[in-house]
Amino acid sequence: MPVLVMKFGGTSVANLDRIRRVAKRVGVEVAKGYDVIVIVSAMSGKTNELVGWVNETSPLYDAREYDAVVSSGENVTAGLMALTLQEMDIPARSWQGWQVPLKTNSAHSQARIEEIPPDNIRAKFAEGMRVAVVAGFQGISPEGRITTLGRGGSDTTAVAFAAAFEAERCDIYTDVDGVYTTDPRITSKARKLDRIAFEEMLELASLGAKVLQTRSVELAMRYNVKLRVLSSFEEQSDEAGTLVCAEEEIMESNVVSGIAYSRDEAKMTLISVADRPGIAAAIFGPLSEAGVNVDMIIQNISEEGRTDMTFSCPTDQVARAEKAVQEAKARGDINYRELVADTNVSKVSAVGIGMRSQSGVAARMFKTLSDEGINIKVIATSEIKISVLIDRKYMELAVQALHDAFELDKTA
């Protein structure tokens, strides 16, 4: 039988009534003739509660035990979902990551999936099981310890299963009914997209759109997994939600598909760094080792052998970045006069595959921000993206103005 992967987020399985609701939706797909793999998150709020308990118990915790604790939320949901389906006379059973097994590396709390052998689940399908309810977000390391894939990791679990089982489609059920041109909470003109290319979704996810985890989109693009984002709270049709697919499957699109934002960004500047070969590696190597997610990087014009180096990172990583840079200075790897951190900035980005063939996008973006009196602190571009750092107080204004300027409320 064809395989369908269905993933349900925390709000979709927040209580027993919602679990029963989504179980009925699974039953509809079983009735259509699918063998279904259901990936579940922990009930809404449960992972935060578990993380809080770990931090309260041991602020400098053992990451292996952290994974053992926080992965338990998904186990509860998987068991309850399987029981609910059984009460509906649908042959189902729950699977924890180690039972599949979903094999990962040993990077606890940020593990990467290495392999999902399909044999165990396929054997159960052959015996008459119709639904495999798999605990998302978790796997097993080569050492036999439970690992977790990072927050939002159930999305990645779902896409990985869709690839491993060559599923017809991977449906991601969440509390929104698709991917929008921007956050509807910021502008009422935001429009739901029927389709979006993998590359655009990857940029939007990495730039702050929280609909899908970035790694899940990377996997879907690599293995060409058709990904559909739907609401678990609305009646569905075959055309519901947003389909994330290959660029070739999109007939025509706007030059800009969406405006993304990341509210909590920081701009960090190393003032008067020696301008010599290898200085960038000496700065960003330690930052990488410290787990700092550096985004924009700008090096000023050199003057008398010295230069300023500016980069952005999430505000919650500023302390880690400062420590890494100061330790590099203490070792003599780098030398600078001062490290300045501005933690009151936000990142706003315009994304669209149409930028490849259309000129003038940057000019329109910069003029729009200028007309609103918004000063740009840092600019970064790629083939399908333009990002700027601005004062945080102007973030919502910038998103609204750019959404209007690129007429994203209109279809292509």
VOZAGU-87592 format. One record per residue (C-alpha): residue in three letters; x, y, z. Coordinates in steps of 0.001 Angstrom, whole numbers. Each point is the difference from the previous one (the first is absolute). Layout:
BEGIN
@type: ALA&xx: X&yy: Y&zz: Z
...
! end
This chain:
BEGIN
@type: MET&xx: 0&yy: 0&zz: 0
@type: PRO&xx: 1152&yy: 3609&zz: -505
@type: VAL&xx: 1447&yy: 1682&zz: 3073
@type: LEU&xx: -1060&yy: 3405&zz: 1316
@type: VAL&xx: 1843&yy: 1841&zz: 2781
@type: MET&xx: -2070&yy: 2265&zz: 2262
@type: LYS&xx: 1647&yy: 2157&zz: 2667
@type: PHE&xx: -1964&yy: 1651&zz: 2795
@type: GLY&xx: 1503&yy: 2857&zz: 2029
@type: GLY&xx: -443&yy: 690&zz: 3687
@type: THR&xx: -3126&yy: 2159&zz: -297
@type: SER&xx: -1643&yy: -2699&zz: -2159
@type: VAL&xx: 416&yy: -2592&zz: 2775
@type: ALA&xx: -273&yy: 2342&zz: 2997
@type: ASN&xx: -2663&yy: -2091&zz: 1774
@type: LEU&xx: -1995&yy: -3218&zz: -390
@type: ASP&xx: -2800&yy: 1677&zz: -1959
@type: ARG&xx: 2485&yy: 1300&zz: -2564
@type: ILE&xx: 1701&yy: -3385&zz: -199
@type: ARG&xx: -3393&yy: -1560&zz: -784
@type: ARG&xx: -596&yy: 2671&zz: -2646
@type: VAL&xx: 3276&yy: -635&zz: -1815
@type: ALA&xx: -464&yy: -3769&zz: 363
@type: LYS&xx: -3196&yy: 347&zz: -2042
@type: ARG&xx: 1993&yy: 1849&zz: -2651
@type: VAL&xx: 2496&yy: -2869&zz: -79
@type: GLY&xx: -2924&yy: -2400&zz: -341
@type: VAL&xx: -1165&yy: 1851&zz: -3129
@type: GLU&xx: 3376&yy: -626&zz: -1665
@type: VAL&xx: 16&yy: -3658&zz: 1065
@type: ALA&xx: -3441&yy: -362&zz: -1610
@type: LYS&xx: 1478&yy: 1370&zz: -3243
@type: GLY&xx: 2402&yy: -2955&zz: -59
@type: TYR&xx: 3154&yy: 1479&zz: 1482
@type: ASP&xx: 2357&yy: -1586&zz: 2486
@type: VAL&xx: 582&yy: 3001&zz: 2260
@type: ILE&xx: 3029&yy: 1030&zz: 2015
@type: VAL&xx: -1077&yy: 2571&zz: 2584
@type: ILE&xx: 2726&yy: 2134&zz: 1575
@type: VAL&xx: -1052&yy: 1701&zz: 3237
@type: SER&xx: 1433&yy: 2804&zz: 2101
@type: ALA&xx: -384&yy: 309&zz: 3746
@type: MET&xx: -3223&yy: 1574&zz: 1231
@type: SER&xx: 100&yy: 3800&zz: -167
@type: GLY&xx: 2129&yy: 1443&zz: 2801
@type: LYS&xx: 1293&yy: -3377&zz: 1191
@type: THR&xx: 3513&yy: 301&zz: -1486
@type: ASN&xx: 454&yy: 3445&zz: 1598
@type: GLU&xx: -1074&yy: -1483&zz: 3327
@type: LEU&xx: 2493&yy: -2852&zz: -329
@type: VAL&xx: 2814&yy: 2353&zz: -1015
@type: GLY&xx: -834&yy: 2159&zz: 3039
@type: TRP&xx: 257&yy: -3005&zz: 2294
@type: VAL&xx: 3398&yy: -900&zz: -1431
@type: ASN&xx: 1331&yy: 3550&zz: 442
@type: GLU&xx: -1344&yy: 186&zz: 3544
@type: THR&xx: 1550&yy: -3341&zz: 911
@type: SER&xx: 3380&yy: 517&zz: -1656
@type: PRO&xx: 900&yy: 3349&zz: -1630
@type: LEU&xx: 3185&yy: -1556&zz: -1451
@type: TYR&xx: -1799&yy: -3169&zz: -1039
@type: ASP&xx: 1289&yy: -3145&zz: -1687
@type: ALA&xx: -1363&yy: 300&zz: -3567
@type: ARG&xx: -633&yy: -3751&zz: -130
@type: GLU&xx: -2353&yy: 166&zz: 2974
@type: TYR&xx: -1590&yy: 3177&zz: -1409
@type: ASP&xx: -960&yy: -2012&zz: -3093
@type: ALA&xx: -1326&yy: -2874&zz: 2117
@type: VAL&xx: -2326&yy: 2398&zz: 1833
@type: VAL&xx: -1228&yy: 2310&zz: -2759
@type: SER&xx: -665&yy: -2832&zz: -2481
@type: SER&xx: -2556&yy: -1520&zz: 2370
@type: GLY&xx: -2716&yy: 2465&zz: -1020
@type: GLU&xx: -223&yy: -1490&zz: -3493
@type: ASN&xx: -163&yy: -3523&zz: 1435
@type: VAL&xx: -3155&yy: 897&zz: 1943
@type: THR&xx: -1701&yy: 1481&zz: -3069
@type: ALA&xx: 928&yy: -2982&zz: -2194
@type: GLY&xx: -1472&yy: -2478&zz: 2473
@type: LEU&xx: -3219&yy: 1980&zz: 432
@type: MET&xx: -407&yy: 407&zz: -3762
@type: ALA&xx: 482&yy: -3738&zz: -581
@type: LEU&xx: -2561&yy: -817&zz: 2706
@type: THR&xx: -2491&yy: 2447&zz: -1526
@type: LEU&xx: 396&yy: -1553&zz: -3452
@type: GLN&xx: -424&yy: -3488&zz: 1477
@type: GLU&xx: -3269&yy: 1153&zz: 1614
@type: MET&xx: -1087&yy: 923&zz: -3557
@type: ASP&xx: 805&yy: -3585&zz: -1124
@type: ILE&xx: 2993&yy: 1181&zz: -2025
@type: PRO&xx: 3031&yy: -2310&zz: 427
@type: ALA&xx: 2658&yy: 2316&zz: 1436
@type: ARG&xx: 2982&yy: -88&zz: 2319
@type: SER&xx: 2440&yy: 2548&zz: 1372
@type: TRP&xx: 3707&yy: 97&zz: -791
@type: GLN&xx: 2720&yy: 1778&zz: 1926
@type: GLY&xx: 3064&yy: 1155&zz: -1913
@type: TRP&xx: 2209&yy: -2876&zz: 1168
@type: GLN&xx: -2607&yy: -2584&zz: -1053
@type: VAL&xx: -92&yy: 1088&zz: -3654
@type: PRO&xx: 3026&yy: 539&zz: 314
@type: LEU&xx: 564&yy: 3629&zz: -1008
@type: LYS&xx: 3798&yy: 111&zz: 31
@type: THR&xx: 1744&yy: 3308&zz: 747
@type: ASN&xx: 3470&yy: 1245&zz: 793
@type: SER&xx: 1056&yy: 670&zz: 3603
@type: ALA&xx: -639&yy: 3779&zz: 72
@type: HIS&xx: -2452&yy: -7&zz: 2892
@type: SER&xx: -2826&yy: 2599&zz: -134
@type: GLN&xx: 989&yy: 847&zz: -3611
@type: ALA&xx: 397&yy: -3461&zz: -1528
@type: ARG&xx: 25&yy: -586&zz: -3757
@type: ILE&xx: -1871&yy: -2901&zz: -1575
@type: GLU&xx: 2324&yy: -2519&zz: -1659
@type: GLU&xx: -2322&yy: -2854&zz: -986
@type: ILE&xx: -3569&yy: -1286&zz: 355
@type: PRO&xx: -96&yy: -3707&zz: -906
@type: PRO&xx: -3608&yy: -644&zz: -1101
@type: ASP&xx: 5&yy: -3765&zz: 614
@type: ASN&xx: -1620&yy: -114&zz: 3462
@type: ILE&xx: -2941&yy: 2239&zz: -854
@type: ARG&xx: -475&yy: -1555&zz: -3447
@type: ALA&xx: -142&yy: -3447&zz: 1583
@type: LYS&xx: -2808&yy: 1169&zz: 2307
@type: PHE&xx: -1868&yy: 1569&zz: -2931
@type: ALA&xx: 243&yy: -3379&zz: -1744
@type: GLU&xx: -1513&yy: -1656&zz: 3087
@type: GLY&xx: -3046&yy: 2297&zz: -108
@type: MET&xx: 1015&yy: 3124&zz: 1931
@type: ARG&xx: -1492&yy: 3025&zz: -1773
@type: VAL&xx: 1444&yy: 2847&zz: 2085
@type: ALA&xx: 3463&yy: 341&zz: 1522
@type: VAL&xx: -75&yy: 2786&zz: 2585
@type: VAL&xx: 3597&yy: 1165&zz: 382
@type: ALA&xx: 1285&yy: 2275&zz: 2764
@type: GLY&xx: 1554&yy: 2946&zz: -1805
@type: PHE&xx: 3090&yy: 1997&zz: 978
@type: GLN&xx: 1982&yy: -3031&zz: 1227
@type: GLY&xx: 2390&yy: -2713&zz: -1124
@type: ILE&xx: 2800&yy: -2210&zz: 1250
@type: SER&xx: 3748&yy: 644&zz: -56
@type: PRO&xx: 2706&yy: -2517&zz: -990
@type: GLU&xx: 617&yy: -403&zz: 3747
@type: GLY&xx: -3619&yy: -1066&zz: 544
@type: ARG&xx: -1084&yy: 3208&zz: 1756
@type: ILE&xx: -3197&yy: 1947&zz: -755
@type: THR&xx: 674&yy: 3133&zz: -2050
@type: THR&xx: -2182&yy: 2960&zz: -958
@type: LEU&xx: 71&yy: 2013&zz: -3210
@type: GLY&xx: -389&yy: 3547&zz: 1317
@type: ARG&xx: -3179&yy: 2043&zz: 462
@type: GLY&xx: -2401&yy: -538&zz: -2867
@type: GLY&xx: 1706&yy: -3316&zz: -722
@type: SER&xx: -3278&yy: -1848&zz: -573
@type: ASP&xx: -264&yy: 1762&zz: -3391
@type: THR&xx: 3398&yy: -1422&zz: -911
@type: THR&xx: -1061&yy: -3437&zz: 1241
@type: ALA&xx: -3067&yy: 99&zz: -2249
@type: VAL&xx: 1902&yy: 982&zz: -3149
@type: ALA&xx: 2704&yy: -2594&zz: 697
@type: PHE&xx: -2645&yy: -2733&zz: 274
@type: ALA&xx: -1652&yy: 1183&zz: -3216
@type: ALA&xx: 3363&yy: -297&zz: -1766
@type: ALA&xx: 871&yy: -3387&zz: 1548
@type: PHE&xx: -3387&yy: -1534&zz: -872
@type: GLU&xx: -368&yy: 1793&zz: -3357
@type: ALA&xx: -3302&yy: 1414&zz: 1221
@type: GLU&xx: -2462&yy: 1528&zz: -2411
@type: ARG&xx: -22&yy: 3187&zz: 2072
@type: CYS&xx: 880&yy: 1395&zz: 3417
@type: ASP&xx: -2787&yy: 2013&zz: 1637
@type: ILE&xx: 1017&yy: 2322&zz: 2846
@type: TYR&xx: -3014&yy: 892&zz: 2152
@type: THR&xx: 412&yy: 3049&zz: 2195
@type: ASP&xx: -2020&yy: 2916&zz: 1388
@type: VAL&xx: 219&yy: 2035&zz: -3225
@type: ASP&xx: -1677&yy: -901&zz: -3290
@type: GLY&xx: 3049&yy: 456&zz: -2207
@type: VAL&xx: 2975&yy: 2198&zz: -821
@type: TYR&xx: -797&yy: 3713&zz: -235
@type: THR&xx: 1697&yy: 2864&zz: -1803
@type: THR&xx: 836&yy: 1318&zz: 3476
@type: ASP&xx: -1233&yy: -307&zz: 3569
@type: PRO&xx: -3787&yy: 699&zz: -47
@type: ARG&xx: 321&yy: 1379&zz: 3529
@type: ILE&xx: 2068&yy: 2878&zz: -1378
@type: THR&xx: -2012&yy: 797&zz: -3115
@type: SER&xx: -3566&yy: -1040&zz: -778
@type: LYS&xx: 910&yy: 90&zz: -3706
@type: ALA&xx: 2148&yy: -3137&zz: 332
@type: ARG&xx: -1093&yy: -2605&zz: -2543
@type: LYS&xx: 204&yy: -3785&zz: 185
@type: LEU&xx: 2173&yy: -1485&zz: -2733
@type: ASP&xx: -1321&yy: -3021&zz: -1915
@type: ARG&xx: 3547&yy: -1080&zz: -904
@type: ILE&xx: 3505&yy: 1056&zz: 944
@type: ALA&xx: 3362&yy: -1241&zz: -1251
@type: PHE&xx: 2314&yy: -1941&zz: 2321
@type: GLU&xx: 2680&yy: 2703&zz: -256
@type: GLU&xx: -2419&yy: 2767&zz: 937
@type: MET&xx: -1364&yy: -1978&zz: 2937
@type: LEU&xx: 3544&yy: -772&zz: 1140
@type: GLU&xx: 893&yy: 3688&zz: -2
@type: LEU&xx: -3235&yy: 987&zz: 1775
@type: ALA&xx: 484&yy: -2719&zz: 2636
@type: SER&xx: 3611&yy: 976&zz: 643
@type: LEU&xx: -903&yy: 3700&zz: 167
@type: GLY&xx: -2604&yy: -305&zz: 2720
@type: ALA&xx: -3201&yy: -1483&zz: -1492
@type: LYS&xx: -873&yy: -2677&zz: 2560
@type: VAL&xx: -2378&yy: -2113&zz: -2101
@type: LEU&xx: 2618&yy: -2689&zz: -724
@type: GLN&xx: 3348&yy: -885&zz: 1534
@type: THR&xx: 2865&yy: 936&zz: -2355
@type: ARG&xx: 1532&yy: -3478&zz: -12
@type: SER&xx: -3311&yy: -1558&zz: -1033
@type: VAL&xx: -108&yy: 2204&zz: -3097
@type: GLU&xx: 3650&yy: -820&zz: -800
@type: LEU&xx: -845&yy: -3719&zz: 114
@type: ALA&xx: -3140&yy: 432&zz: -2087
@type: MET&xx: 1959&yy: 1875&zz: -2665
@type: ARG&xx: 2822&yy: -2565&zz: -44
@type: TYR&xx: -2338&yy: -2987&zz: -401
@type: ASN&xx: -2757&yy: 1836&zz: -1921
@type: VAL&xx: -2638&yy: -790&zz: 2626
@type: LYS&xx: -3294&yy: 1749&zz: -698
@type: LEU&xx: -814&yy: 1871&zz: 3168
@type: ARG&xx: -3441&yy: 1385&zz: 828
@type: VAL&xx: -681&yy: 2392&zz: 2890
@type: LEU&xx: -3571&yy: -148&zz: 1318
@type: SER&xx: -2088&yy: 975&zz: 2997
@type: SER&xx: -1194&yy: -2776&zz: 2268
@type: PHE&xx: -2916&yy: 2221&zz: 1079
@type: GLU&xx: -1722&yy: 420&zz: -3364
@type: GLU&xx: -1811&yy: -2304&zz: -2386
@type: GLN&xx: 2338&yy: -1095&zz: -2779
@type: SER&xx: -307&yy: -334&zz: -3738
@type: ASP&xx: 2552&yy: -1459&zz: -2409
@type: GLU&xx: 1116&yy: 3567&zz: -804
@type: ALA&xx: 215&yy: 1212&zz: 3621
@type: GLY&xx: 3117&yy: 1464&zz: 1554
@type: THR&xx: 3246&yy: 909&zz: -1746
@type: LEU&xx: 2002&yy: -2449&zz: -2090
@type: VAL&xx: 3784&yy: 347&zz: 322
@type: CYS&xx: 1442&yy: -1443&zz: -3182
@type: ALA&xx: 2650&yy: 258&zz: -2701
@type: GLU&xx: 256&yy: 3315&zz: -1851
@type: GLU&xx: -942&yy: -1746&zz: -3263
@type: GLU&xx: -3451&yy: -820&zz: 1422
@type: ILE&xx: -862&yy: 3684&zz: 413
@type: MET&xx: -1379&yy: 1515&zz: -3201
@type: GLU&xx: 509&yy: 3645&zz: 905
@type: SER&xx: 748&yy: 1934&zz: 3158
@type: ASN&xx: 517&yy: 3539&zz: 1232
@type: VAL&xx: 3526&yy: 1417&zz: -88
@type: VAL&xx: -137&yy: 21&zz: 3817
@type: SER&xx: -1945&yy: -2826&zz: 1657
@type: GLY&xx: 234&yy: 1032&zz: 3626
@type: ILE&xx: 1285&yy: 2386&zz: 2638
@type: ALA&xx: 1630&yy: -1717&zz: 2984
@type: TYR&xx: 1249&yy: 1485&zz: 3241
@type: SER&xx: 2021&yy: -974&zz: 3026
@type: ARG&xx: -781&yy: 2241&zz: 2958
@type: ASP&xx: 2815&yy: -906&zz: 2387
@type: GLU&xx: 3230&yy: 661&zz: -1860
@type: ALA&xx: 3241&yy: 1597&zz: 1187
@type: LYS&xx: 2654&yy: 1923&zz: -1922
@type: MET&xx: 3518&yy: -574&zz: 1300
@type: THR&xx: 3039&yy: 1981&zz: -1125
@type: LEU&xx: 3677&yy: -659&zz: 645
@type: ILE&xx: 1648&yy: 3410&zz: -239
@type: SER&xx: 3531&yy: 356&zz: -1336
@type: VAL&xx: 890&yy: -3578&zz: -912
@type: ALA&xx: 3311&yy: -752&zz: -1695
@type: ASP&xx: -645&yy: -233&zz: -3762
@type: ARG&xx: 2034&yy: -3074&zz: -948
@type: PRO&xx: -513&yy: -3352&zz: -1739
@type: GLY&xx: -1821&yy: -2462&zz: 2253
@type: ILE&xx: -1578&yy: 2587&zz: 2314
@type: ALA&xx: -3547&yy: -969&zz: -1019
@type: ALA&xx: 733&yy: -3672&zz: 772
@type: ALA&xx: 1538&yy: 1011&zz: 3338
@type: ILE&xx: -3231&yy: 1832&zz: 922
@type: PHE&xx: -2700&yy: -2239&zz: -1387
@type: GLY&xx: 1655&yy: -3335&zz: 791
@type: PRO&xx: -386&yy: 468&zz: 3775
@type: LEU&xx: -3533&yy: 1356&zz: -505
@type: SER&xx: -938&yy: -3140&zz: -1920
@type: GLU&xx: 1536&yy: -2248&zz: 2651
@type: ALA&xx: -2016&yy: 1867&zz: 2641
@type: GLY&xx: -3220&yy: -712&zz: -1911
@type: VAL&xx: -651&yy: 3620&zz: -968
@type: ASN&xx: -2291&yy: 264&zz: -3030
@type: VAL&xx: 1669&yy: 2818&zz: -1958
@type: ASP&xx: -2027&yy: 1432&zz: -2868
@type: MET&xx: 970&yy: 3310&zz: -1605
@type: ILE&xx: 3708&yy: 871&zz: -202
@type: ILE&xx: 1471&yy: 3319&zz: -1093
@type: GLN&xx: 3646&yy: 1082&zz: -26
@type: ASN&xx: 688&yy: 3707&zz: -251
@type: ILE&xx: 2662&yy: 1573&zz: -2208
@type: SER&xx: 3479&yy: -502&zz: 1412
@type: GLU&xx: 1846&yy: 3046&zz: 1289
@type: GLU&xx: 3626&yy: -125&zz: 1177
@type: GLY&xx: -187&yy: -3796&zz: 221
@type: ARG&xx: -3050&yy: -6&zz: 2285
@type: THR&xx: -3658&yy: -667&zz: -782
@type: ASP&xx: -3383&yy: -442&zz: 1694
@type: MET&xx: -1831&yy: -3325&zz: -244
@type: THR&xx: -3788&yy: -81&zz: 511
@type: PHE&xx: -2250&yy: -3048&zz: 228
@type: SER&xx: -3510&yy: -829&zz: 1179
@type: CYS&xx: -1244&yy: -2818&zz: 2226
@type: PRO&xx: -3067&yy: -770&zz: 2153
@type: THR&xx: -166&yy: 2079&zz: 3177
@type: ASP&xx: -8&yy: -3099&zz: 2217
@type: GLN&xx: 3454&yy: -897&zz: -1385
@type: VAL&xx: 1670&yy: 3362&zz: 709
@type: ALA&xx: 1562&yy: -1092&zz: 3298
@type: ARG&xx: 1354&yy: -3148&zz: -1639
@type: ALA&xx: 1411&yy: 2035&zz: -2901
@type: GLU&xx: 1656&yy: 2504&zz: 2342
@type: LYS&xx: 1603&yy: -2805&zz: 2006
@type: ALA&xx: 1322&yy: -1751&zz: -3138
@type: VAL&xx: 1497&yy: 3200&zz: -1425
@type: GLN&xx: 1535&yy: 1070&zz: 3316
@type: GLU&xx: 1602&yy: -3425&zz: 451
@type: ALA&xx: 1427&yy: 195&zz: -3528
@type: LYS&xx: 1475&yy: 3389&zz: 877
@type: ALA&xx: 1481&yy: -1351&zz: 3238
@type: ARG&xx: 1698&yy: -2780&zz: -1949
@type: GLY&xx: 1498&yy: 2568&zz: -2359
@type: ASP&xx: -1893&yy: -1338&zz: -3035
@type: ILE&xx: -1633&yy: 3376&zz: -665
@type: ASN&xx: 500&yy: 3559&zz: 1161
@type: TYR&xx: -2640&yy: 2728&zz: 84
@type: ARG&xx: -597&yy: 3226&zz: 1867
@type: GLU&xx: -3646&yy: -458&zz: 1003
@type: LEU&xx: -2963&yy: -2346&zz: -426
@type: VAL&xx: -3323&yy: 1856&zz: -376
@type: ALA&xx: -3339&yy: -1822&zz: 157
@type: ASP&xx: -3288&yy: 1589&zz: -1134
@type: THR&xx: -2836&yy: -2216&zz: 1211
@type: ASN&xx: -2865&yy: 2227&zz: -1163
@type: VAL&xx: -118&yy: -946&zz: -3662
@type: SER&xx: -2198&yy: -2245&zz: -2135
@type: LYS&xx: 508&yy: -1659&zz: -3362
@type: VAL&xx: -2500&yy: 478&zz: -2824
@type: SER&xx: 349&yy: -1924&zz: -3262
@type: ALA&xx: -1612&yy: -132&zz: -3432
@type: VAL&xx: 69&yy: -3459&zz: -1601
@type: GLY&xx: -913&yy: -1178&zz: -3490
@type: ILE&xx: 1295&yy: -2205&zz: -2816
@type: GLY&xx: -1147&yy: 2723&zz: -2405
@type: MET&xx: 2987&yy: 2111&zz: 1096
@type: ARG&xx: 2206&yy: -2140&zz: -2232
@type: SER&xx: -1566&yy: 1457&zz: -3126
@type: GLN&xx: -1222&yy: 3419&zz: 1172
@type: SER&xx: 2121&yy: 3038&zz: 791
@type: GLY&xx: -875&yy: 2897&zz: 2261
@type: VAL&xx: -1167&yy: -1979&zz: 3036
@type: ALA&xx: 2730&yy: 1364&zz: 2279
@type: ALA&xx: -601&yy: 3573&zz: -1217
@type: ARG&xx: -3743&yy: -255&zz: 719
@type: MET&xx: 635&yy: -1537&zz: 3416
@type: PHE&xx: 2497&yy: 2666&zz: 1044
@type: LYS&xx: -2177&yy: 2865&zz: -1292
@type: THR&xx: -3036&yy: -1377&zz: 1855
@type: LEU&xx: 1920&yy: -83&zz: 3282
@type: SER&xx: 1442&yy: 3460&zz: -685
@type: ASP&xx: -3476&yy: 1431&zz: -638
@type: GLU&xx: -1049&yy: -1304&zz: 3428
@type: GLY&xx: 3044&yy: 1618&zz: 1649
@type: ILE&xx: 1546&yy: -3377&zz: 857
@type: ASN&xx: 3799&yy: -119&zz: 88
@type: ILE&xx: 1743&yy: -3172&zz: -1212
@type: LYS&xx: 2890&yy: -1143&zz: 2201
@type: VAL&xx: 1150&yy: -3130&zz: -1897
@type: ILE&xx: -899&yy: -1516&zz: -3388
@type: ALA&xx: 458&yy: -3597&zz: -1149
@type: THR&xx: -1099&yy: -1559&zz: -3284
@type: SER&xx: -198&yy: -3333&zz: -1763
@type: GLU&xx: -1394&yy: -1046&zz: -3357
@type: ILE&xx: -3592&yy: -22&zz: 1299
@type: LYS&xx: 203&yy: 2061&zz: 3198
@type: ILE&xx: 723&yy: 3521&zz: 1264
@type: SER&xx: 301&yy: 453&zz: 3778
@type: VAL&xx: 493&yy: 3163&zz: 2029
@type: LEU&xx: 638&yy: 716&zz: 3670
@type: ILE&xx: -2032&yy: 2927&zz: 1348
@type: ASP&xx: -963&yy: 1426&zz: 3398
@type: ARG&xx: -2453&yy: -2395&zz: 1630
@type: LYS&xx: -2612&yy: 2701&zz: 584
@type: TYR&xx: -463&yy: 313&zz: -3774
@type: MET&xx: -319&yy: -3721&zz: -732
@type: GLU&xx: -3784&yy: -239&zz: -378
@type: LEU&xx: -136&yy: 3212&zz: -2021
@type: ALA&xx: 2683&yy: -1351&zz: -2338
@type: VAL&xx: -1826&yy: -3303&zz: -515
@type: GLN&xx: -3292&yy: 1776&zz: -777
@type: ALA&xx: 1630&yy: 2511&zz: -2358
@type: LEU&xx: 1936&yy: -2643&zz: -1935
@type: HIS&xx: -3042&yy: -2258&zz: -265
@type: ASP&xx: -1879&yy: 2913&zz: -1587
@type: ALA&xx: 2921&yy: 1070&zz: -2203
@type: PHE&xx: 306&yy: -3453&zz: -1592
@type: GLU&xx: -3805&yy: -373&zz: -212
@type: LEU&xx: 71&yy: -3373&zz: 1708
@type: ASP&xx: -3732&yy: 115&zz: 656
@type: LYS&xx: -479&yy: -591&zz: -3735
@type: THR&xx: 566&yy: -3270&zz: -1853
@type: ALA&xx: 2527&yy: -250&zz: -2795
! end
